[in-house]
Every structure is written in C-alpha cells, then in structure tokens.
Amino acid sequence: MAFSFESPENNTRHRCQARRHGDWAIFTCPLCPGFERRLNLRDGTMQTKPAADPYVLHEGIFVPTGLEQTYSLPN
C-alpha cells in the first residue's frame, strides 16, 4: 500500500523525502528546515510541523520496502 499527497500545479511545490519509523511514514523537506509530516500507517492519523512559508505546498510518496517495483514513481 502506497501513500502520497500532492499539491495543485500553480503553487510552489517541494518534494519531500520519506522514511519509516515504526508505524509512521515520516516526510521531511530538504528545502524547508523543520517541516515534517507524519502519517500513521496503522490508523491513518496525520501530524504536521508546518514550514516557515505557509504558501509552499509539500508533496511526497512513501512506498514500503520491497514494493518499489510495483509502483510507478514520479520523476
């Protein structure tokens, strides 16, 4: 199961990096220090630490280890 979030085409967008820690998929932005979005893979809850610029939209994808070949990842 893959989880992703995307923003509209007309806004500034930053691609986040994803990693897993326990039940959480954690997305961080290499361009916005402090930004973090966590998605609980067990219950679907989300927590976000906002970026300094609220108009930058963040997007990312998390694909579990071993399933990388089953999903088409955007460039």
Phi and psi in degrees as GROMACS dihedral restraints (atoms count N, CA, C in turn):
[ dihedral_restraints ]
;  ai    aj    ak    al  type     phi  dphi    fc
    3     4     5     6     1  -106.6    20    10
    4     5     6     7     1   146.7    20    10
    6     7     8     9     1  -121.2    20    10
    7     8     9    10     1   137.8    20    10
    9    10    11    12     1  -147.3    20    10
   10    11    12    13     1   162.5    20    10
   12    13    14    15     1  -143.7    20    10
   13    14    15    16     1   142.5    20    10
   15    16    17    18     1  -136.3    20    10
   16    17    18    19     1   162.3    20    10
   18    19    20    21     1  -119.1    20    10
   19    20    21    22     1   162.5    20    10
   21    22    23    24     1   -61.0    20    10
   22    23    24    25     1   154.6    20    10
   24    25    26    27     1   -63.7    20    10
   25    26    27    28     1   -29.0    20    10
   27    28    29    30     1   -88.3    20    10
   28    29    30    31     1     3.2    20    10
   30    31    32    33     1  -107.7    20    10
   31    32    33    34     1   157.2    20    10
   33    34    35    36     1   -64.5    20    10
   34    35    36    37     1   129.5    20    10
   36    37    38    39     1  -125.4    20    10
   37    38    39    40     1   142.6    20    10
   39    40    41    42     1  -121.1    20    10
   40    41    42    43     1   135.5    20    10
   42    43    44    45     1   -88.1    20    10
   43    44    45    46     1   125.8    20    10
   45    46    47    48     1   -89.6    20    10
   46    47    48    49     1   155.8    20    10
   48    49    50    51     1   -98.1    20    10
   49    50    51    52     1   144.0    20    10
   51    52    53    54     1  -120.2    20    10
   52    53    54    55     1   147.0    20    10
   54    55    56    57     1  -148.5    20    10
   55    56    57    58     1   164.5    20    10
   57    58    59    60     1  -111.5    20    10
   58    59    60    61     1   139.5    20    10
   60    61    62    63     1  -137.4    20    10
   61    62    63    64     1   103.7    20    10
   63    64    65    66     1    63.1    20    10
   64    65    66    67     1  -126.7    20    10
   66    67    68    69     1   -83.5    20    10
   67    68    69    70     1     0.8    20    10
   69    70    71    72     1  -107.0    20    10
   70    71    72    73     1   136.1    20    10
   72    73    74    75     1   -94.6    20    10
   73    74    75    76     1   123.7    20    10
   75    76    77    78     1  -114.0    20    10
   76    77    78    79     1   121.8    20    10
   78    79    80    81     1  -106.8    20    10
   79    80    81    82     1   127.9    20    10
   81    82    83    84     1  -127.6    20    10
   82    83    84    85     1   151.6    20    10
   84    85    86    87     1  -104.2    20    10
   85    86    87    88     1   124.5    20    10
   87    88    89    90     1   -69.3    20    10
   88    89    90    91     1   -16.4    20    10
   90    91    92    93     1   -99.1    20    10
   91    92    93    94     1   -14.3    20    10
   93    94    95    96     1  -125.2    20    10
   94    95    96    97     1    91.4    20    10
   96    97    98    99     1   -56.0    20    10
   97    98    99   100     1   133.0    20    10
   99   100   101   102     1    95.8    20    10
  100   101   102   103     1   -20.7    20    10
  102   103   104   105     1   -70.9    20    10
  103   104   105   106     1   134.1    20    10
  105   106   107   108     1  -153.3    20    10
  106   107   108   109     1   135.1    20    10
  108   109   110   111     1  -125.9    20    10
  109   110   111   112     1   127.7    20    10
  111   112   113   114     1  -116.0    20    10
  112   113   114   115     1   133.6    20    10
  114   115   116   117     1  -121.9    20    10
  115   116   117   118     1   121.1    20    10
  117   118   119   120     1   -77.9    20    10
  118   119   120   121     1   117.9    20    10
  120   121   122   123     1   -74.4    20    10
  121   122   123   124     1   -16.2    20    10
  123   124   125   126     1   -85.9    20    10
  124   125   126   127     1   -46.3    20    10
  126   127   128   129     1  -117.3    20    10
  127   128   129   130     1    -2.9    20    10
  129   130   131   132     1    82.1    20    10
  130   131   132   133     1     2.4    20    10
  132   133   134   135     1   -71.0    20    10
  133   134   135   136     1   152.1    20    10
  135   136   137   138     1  -128.2    20    10
  136   137   138   139     1   142.6    20    10
  138   139   140   141     1  -130.3    20    10
  139   140   141   142     1   140.0    20    10
  141   142   143   144     1  -133.9    20    10
  142   143   144   145     1   134.8    20    10
  144   145   146   147     1  -102.9    20    10
  145   146   147   148     1   111.6    20    10
  147   148   149   150     1   -67.2    20    10
  148   149   150   151     1   157.7    20    10
  150   151   152   153     1   -80.7    20    10
  151   152   153   154     1   165.1    20    10
  153   154   155   156     1   -63.6    20    10
  154   155   156   157     1   -35.7    20    10
  156   157   158   159     1  -100.6    20    10
  157   158   159   160     1   107.4    20    10
  159   160   161   162     1   -70.0    20    10
  160   161   162   163     1   -10.3    20    10
  162   163   164   165     1   -92.1    20    10
  163   164   165   166     1    -6.5    20    10
  165   166   167   168     1   -84.4    20    10
  166   167   168   169     1   126.0    20    10
  168   169   170   171     1   -98.3    20    10
  169   170   171   172     1   140.6    20    10
  171   172   173   174     1  -111.8    20    10
  172   173   174   175     1   143.2    20    10
  174   175   176   177     1  -139.9    20    10
  175   176   177   178     1   155.9    20    10
  177   178   179   180     1  -170.6    20    10
  178   179   180   181     1   171.6    20    10
  180   181   182   183     1  -140.2    20    10
  181   182   183   184     1   142.4    20    10
  183   184   185   186     1  -122.1    20    10
  184   185   186   187     1   122.2    20    10
  186   187   188   189     1  -119.4    20    10
  187   188   189   190     1   123.2    20    10
  189   190   191   192     1   -58.3    20    10
  190   191   192   193     1   147.6    20    10
  192   193   194   195     1   -54.6    20    10
  193   194   195   196     1   132.8    20    10
  195   196   197   198     1    97.3    20    10
  196   197   198   199     1   -14.9    20    10
  198   199   200   201     1  -109.5    20    10
  199   200   201   202     1     9.8    20    10
  201   202   203   204     1   -57.0    20    10
  202   203   204   205     1   -35.5    20    10
  204   205   206   207     1   -78.9    20    10
  205   206   207   208     1    -9.9    20    10
  207   208   209   210     1   -94.5    20    10
  208   209   210   211     1    -6.8    20    10
  210   211   212   213     1  -122.1    20    10
  211   212   213   214     1   142.5    20    10
  213   214   215   216     1   -88.8    20    10
  214   215   216   217     1   112.6    20    10
  216   217   218   219     1   -91.3    20    10
  217   218   219   220     1   137.8    20    10
  219   220   221   222     1   -68.3    20    10
  220   221   222   223     1   154.4    20    10
